[in-house]
Amino acid sequence: MRSQFISAVIGAVLLAGCSGSPDPAVDAETGENIFAKTDKWLCLPGRTDACVGDWSATIIEADGTATVEPFIADRNAPIDCFYVYPTVSTDLSGNSDWDVDIQETGVAAIQLARFGGVCKLYAPIYRQVTLTALASDSAGFSIDRDVPLADADVKAAWDYYLENYNNGRGVVLIGHSQGSYRLGTLIRQHIDGKPVQKQIVGAHLLGANAPVTTDARTGGTFETFPLCGALDEVGCFTGLVSFRETAPPPAGGYFGFAENNDETNACVNPAAPGGGKVELRALVPTRKLLGDRTARAENTIQWSQQHPTVDTNFVALPGLVSGECKVSGGASYFAVSINADATDPRTDEISGDLVVSGELIADWGLHLIDVNLVLGDLVEMVRLQGEAYLGQ
């Protein structure tokens, strides 16, 4: 099962898959870029959509007490965030259609919405490789899928954004999993070394391998984009694949490993880009936000004896989760520690492991919550990067 899932990721999401000439993202009626239609965006400034809501967090302290930290959106934010979401589509085809489902809106709320406090949010729909295609590989047959089609959609959305929405502003690129790979292609082919690179405040590519030359900050994935070395560094990128400290990437797995001997997978901790183990500002989606997505074990977590459930969309657990980048066993990864205390009234666990048909897929680590583990820290990093960019 494990090798089948890794094969599915490599074959369906990272490589070219079934190529051919991608169907262009063009409106069949007008011949214009399809992203001129606002219904081809999950999130756009100035409207009510997947990114608009009360994204406040309940802070559960170690003694079990709770306070609410309000979320305040900045509708006049001076920079933009351009987000490409991970593999979430359950469409029955190899690539998703243009219809917006709860999977797309839900992941935008879970991963992107909190950035609305520091930037204006742009999130295009794209015809991604579906979960159905990945499942077909692990089930012993294969549904055709087209990675260049997904890349072409993201490029068309980026072009339309630059021409019609950007107005010369600085922009942060944010992705997770398949979204990070799509942004990686966009950066390599259309941003790295091009004039538009000067507008990139930062790029945050989580849940994906992004090798760099060993003992260097560049090379490998990008020619001129360096790994971030400070919270307020501009024009750099972060990347990480998260695993429990007690369950590092297994030998023979994919995430965390670089293919070339002279390269190391990128890992930057948004809470401490310079390195070291530090407490994380994890923001965990609650049952209120997740709804009835029973595949997510957060639905059953009792946050504390005093507050087994909460009324906000996010929960923060100060001191419970720490993280650091590690290199071990040939892998470079984000090691996550749970600082549990069995004697206090607060939960001692978070979830995020991938479990399929009752089997833990160890190669994937904490892939499901890569973003939320560092969400508070990443929002703060984007804020500092934005201030530095505007101060240049």
C-alpha positions in Angstrom: 0.0 0.0 0.0 2.7 2.5 0.9 4.7 2.0 -2.3 1.5 2.3 -4.3 0.6 5.6 -2.8 4.1 7.0 -3.3 4.0 5.8 -6.9 0.7 7.6 -7.3 2.1 10.9 -6.0 5.2 10.7 -8.2 3.4 9.6 -11.3 0.3 11.6 -11.1 1.2 14.8 -9.3 4.9 15.5 -9.8 5.6 14.3 -13.3 4.1 15.0 -16.7 1.5 12.2 -16.7 -0.5 12.1 -19.8 0.6 15.1 -21.7 -0.4 16.2 -25.2 -1.5 19.7 -25.8 -3.2 21.1 -22.8 -6.7 22.4 -23.3 -6.2 26.2 -22.9 -7.9 28.0 -20.1 -10.0 30.0 -22.5 -13.7 31.0 -22.4 -15.3 29.1 -25.3 -17.8 31.9 -25.9 -15.5 34.9 -25.8 -12.1 33.5 -26.5 -10.7 35.4 -23.5 -8.7 34.1 -20.5 -11.2 32.0 -18.5 -10.1 33.7 -15.3 -11.8 36.8 -16.4 -14.9 35.1 -15.0 -15.0 35.7 -11.3 -16.6 32.3 -10.7 -13.2 30.7 -11.6 -11.7 32.1 -8.4 -12.2 30.6 -5.0 -11.1 33.9 -3.4 -11.0 37.4 -4.6 -10.9 40.7 -2.7 -14.1 42.6 -2.1 -16.6 39.8 -2.2 -18.1 37.2 0.1 -16.5 33.8 -0.7 -14.5 30.9 0.7 -12.0 33.2 2.4 -14.4 35.5 4.1 -15.6 34.6 7.6 -14.9 34.7 11.3 -11.5 33.0 11.5 -11.0 33.6 15.2 -9.1 31.1 17.3 -9.8 29.7 20.7 -6.6 29.6 22.8 -6.5 26.5 25.0 -3.9 26.9 27.7 -2.1 24.1 29.4 -4.4 24.4 32.4 -7.4 23.9 30.2 -8.7 27.4 30.3 -9.8 29.1 27.1 -9.9 32.6 25.6 -10.8 33.8 22.1 -8.3 35.5 19.9 -10.3 37.6 17.4 -9.4 37.5 13.7 -9.3 40.9 11.9 -9.2 41.0 8.2 -7.2 43.8 6.5 -9.2 44.7 3.4 -6.6 47.4 2.6 -3.6 45.1 2.9 -0.6 46.5 1.0 0.5 43.2 -0.5 -1.2 40.2 -2.2 -1.2 36.5 -1.6 -1.7 34.1 -4.6 -2.6 30.6 -3.4 -2.8 27.2 -5.2 -4.5 24.5 -3.2 -3.5 20.9 -2.7 -5.1 17.7 -4.1 -8.7 17.7 -2.8 -10.9 17.1 -5.8 -13.1 13.9 -5.7 -14.3 14.3 -9.3 -14.4 11.0 -11.0 -12.1 12.0 -13.9 -8.3 12.2 -13.9 -8.4 16.0 -13.8 -11.1 18.0 -12.0 -13.6 20.1 -13.7 -14.3 23.8 -13.2 -17.1 23.4 -10.7 -16.4 24.5 -7.2 -17.1 21.9 -4.5 -16.9 21.9 -0.8 -13.5 20.3 -1.0 -12.0 23.4 -2.7 -13.8 26.0 -0.6 -13.1 24.1 2.6 -9.3 23.8 2.0 -9.1 27.6 1.2 -10.8 28.4 4.5 -8.5 26.0 6.4 -5.2 27.0 4.8 -5.5 30.4 3.3 -8.2 32.5 5.0 -6.1 33.5 8.0 -3.7 35.3 5.6 -6.5 37.8 5.0 -5.1 39.6 8.0 -1.9 40.6 6.2 -2.6 40.4 2.4 -5.3 40.4 -0.2 -6.3 36.9 -1.2 -6.3 35.5 -4.7 -7.1 31.8 -5.2 -7.8 30.4 -8.7 -9.6 27.2 -9.4 -7.6 24.8 -11.6 -8.1 21.5 -13.2 -5.9 19.6 -10.8 -5.1 15.9 -10.8 -7.8 14.3 -8.7 -7.8 12.1 -5.6 -9.7 9.7 -7.8 -6.7 9.4 -10.1 -4.4 8.8 -7.2 -6.7 6.1 -5.8 -6.9 4.4 -9.1 -3.2 3.8 -9.1 -3.2 2.3 -5.7 -6.1 0.1 -6.6 -4.2 -1.5 -9.5 -5.5 0.4 -12.5 -4.9 3.9 -13.8 -7.2 6.8 -14.8 -5.6 9.1 -17.3 -4.6 12.5 -15.9 -2.8 15.5 -17.3 -0.4 17.5 -15.2 0.5 20.0 -18.0 -3.2 20.9 -18.0 -3.1 21.8 -14.3 0.1 23.8 -14.9 -1.4 25.7 -17.8 -4.4 26.6 -15.7 -2.3 28.0 -12.9 -0.2 30.0 -15.5 -3.4 31.4 -17.1 -4.6 32.5 -13.6 -1.3 34.1 -12.8 -1.2 35.9 -16.1 -4.7 37.3 -15.6 -3.9 38.2 -12.0 -0.8 40.2 -13.1 -2.6 42.0 -15.9 -5.8 42.8 -14.2 -5.5 42.7 -10.4 -1.9 43.2 -9.3 -1.2 46.8 -10.3 2.5 46.5 -9.5 2.0 45.3 -5.9 4.2 42.8 -4.1 2.8 39.3 -4.0 3.4 36.2 -1.9 3.0 32.7 -3.4 1.5 30.1 -1.2 0.9 26.4 -2.0 0.5 23.0 -0.4 1.2 19.6 -1.9 0.1 19.5 -5.5 -0.4 23.3 -5.3 3.3 23.7 -4.3 4.4 21.7 -7.3 2.2 23.7 -9.6 3.7 26.9 -8.1 7.2 25.4 -8.4 6.6 24.9 -12.2 5.3 28.5 -12.4 8.4 29.9 -10.7 10.9 27.8 -12.7 9.4 28.6 -16.1 7.9 32.1 -15.7 9.3 33.9 -12.7 12.8 32.8 -11.8 15.2 35.2 -13.5 12.4 37.2 -15.1 11.5 40.9 -14.4 8.4 39.9 -12.4 10.7 38.3 -9.8 11.3 41.6 -8.2 7.6 41.7 -7.2 7.8 38.4 -5.3 7.7 39.1 -1.6 8.2 35.4 -0.8 7.1 31.9 -1.8 5.9 29.3 0.7 5.8 25.8 -0.8 4.7 23.4 1.9 4.1 19.6 1.7 6.3 19.1 -1.4 9.9 18.2 -2.1 12.0 21.2 -3.3 15.7 20.1 -3.4 18.5 22.7 -3.2 22.3 22.2 -3.6 23.6 20.7 -0.4 25.1 23.3 1.9 23.7 26.1 -0.3 20.6 28.2 -0.5 20.0 27.9 -4.2 20.4 25.4 -7.0 18.3 22.4 -7.5 14.7 23.4 -7.8 15.3 27.1 -8.6 18.3 28.9 -10.1 18.1 32.3 -8.3 15.4 31.8 -5.7 17.2 31.3 -2.3 15.9 29.5 0.8 14.8 31.9 3.4 17.2 32.6 6.2 15.3 35.2 8.2 11.7 36.0 9.0 11.8 39.3 7.1 13.9 38.2 4.1 12.4 39.2 0.8 12.3 37.2 -2.4 13.1 33.8 -0.9 11.2 30.6 -0.4 10.3 28.2 2.4 9.5 24.6 2.1 8.9 21.7 4.5 7.5 18.2 4.8 6.4 17.4 8.3 6.8 14.2 10.3 6.5 13.4 13.9 9.8 13.5 15.7 9.1 9.9 16.8 8.3 8.7 13.2 10.8 10.3 10.7 10.6 9.6 7.0 11.1 5.9 6.4 13.9 4.6 4.2 12.6 4.1 0.7 9.9 6.8 1.0 9.6 9.9 -1.1 8.8 13.0 1.0 12.0 14.5 2.4 14.4 12.9 0.1 16.3 14.4 -2.8 17.0 12.4 -6.0 20.5 13.8 -6.6 23.4 13.0 -4.3 24.6 16.7 -4.3 21.1 18.0 -3.2 19.2 18.2 0.0 15.4 18.6 0.3 14.5 22.2 1.4 13.4 22.7 4.9 12.7 26.1 6.5 10.9 26.5 9.8 8.7 29.6 9.4 8.9 30.0 13.2 12.7 30.1 13.1 14.2 30.2 9.6 17.7 30.3 11.1 17.2 26.9 12.7 16.6 25.4 16.1 13.7 23.7 17.9 11.0 26.2 18.8 7.4 26.3 19.8 5.0 26.5 16.9 1.9 28.7 16.6 -0.2 25.8 15.2 -3.8 26.7 14.2 -5.8 23.6 14.1 -9.2 23.6 12.3 -12.1 22.6 14.6 -15.2 20.6 13.9 -17.0 23.9 13.2 -14.8 24.4 10.3 -14.3 20.8 9.2 -18.0 20.0 9.4 -18.8 16.4 8.9 -15.5 15.4 7.2 -15.2 12.3 9.3 -11.9 11.4 7.7 -10.4 14.1 9.9 -9.8 12.9 13.5 -10.0 16.5 14.8 -13.7 15.8 14.8 -13.3 13.7 18.0 -10.6 15.6 19.9 -11.7 17.0 23.3 -9.6 20.1 23.6 -9.7 20.2 27.4 -11.8 19.0 30.3 -13.3 22.5 30.7 -13.7 23.0 27.0 -14.2 19.7 25.1 -15.6 21.6 22.2 -15.2 25.2 21.0 -17.2 27.7 19.0 -14.4 29.1 16.8 -13.1 27.8 13.5 -9.6 27.4 14.8 -7.9 26.2 18.0 -4.4 27.2 19.2 -2.6 25.2 21.9 0.4 27.2 23.2 3.3 25.1 24.2 1.9 21.8 22.9 3.7 21.6 19.5 7.3 22.3 18.7 9.2 21.9 15.4 12.7 22.0 13.9 14.3 21.1 10.6 16.4 17.9 10.7 18.6 16.0 8.3 18.7 12.3 9.2 18.8 9.0 7.3 19.3 10.8 4.0 16.1 12.9 4.5 15.6 16.6 5.3 12.3 17.2 7.0 10.4 19.1 9.6 10.4 17.2 12.9 7.3 17.9 15.0 7.3 17.2 18.7 4.1 17.0 20.9 4.9 18.3 24.3 2.2 16.4 26.1 1.5 16.4 29.8 -0.7 13.6 30.9 -1.5 15.3 34.2 -3.0 18.4 32.8 -6.6 18.8 31.6 -5.6 19.8 28.0 -5.5 17.4 25.0 -2.2 15.5 24.6 -2.5 14.9 20.9 -3.2 16.4 17.5 -3.9 14.4 14.4 -2.8 14.8 10.8 -1.4 11.4 9.8 -2.7 9.8 6.6 -4.7 6.6 7.3 -6.2 4.6 4.5 -8.5 1.7 5.2 -7.2 1.5 8.7 -3.5 1.5 7.6 -1.1 4.3 8.6 0.8 5.5 5.5 4.0 6.4 7.3 5.7 7.9 4.1 3.3 10.8 4.3 4.1 11.9 7.9 1.8 14.8 9.0 1.1 15.8 5.4 -2.5 16.6 6.1 -1.6 19.4 8.5 1.7 20.7 7.1 0.2 24.1 6.7 -1.8 24.3 10.0 1.2 23.2 12.1 2.9 26.5 11.1 0.0 28.6 10.1 0.3 31.2 12.8 4.0 31.5 12.3 3.7 31.7 8.5 1.1 34.5 8.7 3.5 36.4 10.9 6.4 35.7 8.5 4.4 37.0 5.6 3.6 40.1 7.5 7.2 40.8 8.3 8.2 40.0 4.7 5.6 42.4 3.5 6.9 45.2 5.7 10.4 44.6 4.5 9.4 44.6 0.9 7.5 47.8 1.2 10.4 49.4 3.1 12.9 48.7 0.2 
